Amino acid sequence: MLERLLAPLHNLRGVQRVVVFESDGFVLYQHGSQPEHNHEPLQVFQALLPERDTSASVTMVQQGGYVLLQQVNIGTLLVAAERTCNLGAVRKTLSEIRKALE
């Protein structure tokens, strides 16, 4: 079910990685390449989001692109994207996924 629901997201041009993980860091779903230099655990990213607001999202600008985090009812959705991606399309798709998971 998750794969079908997240397909529109990882099919967007410029999206490199999509991960859904629980609060303890357990990965529920992963698609795409894993960065070679990713030393930060997923829990560090999750600490940036408020726990009680399922509509909360964070966009971080990094040297190689963007990391977007979206709180959903099953955990946290992380998207790694190139700088050339259409952030508006990614955010819209994240919002649609969040609503579908409610």
Disulfide bonds with the S-S distance in Angstrom:
none
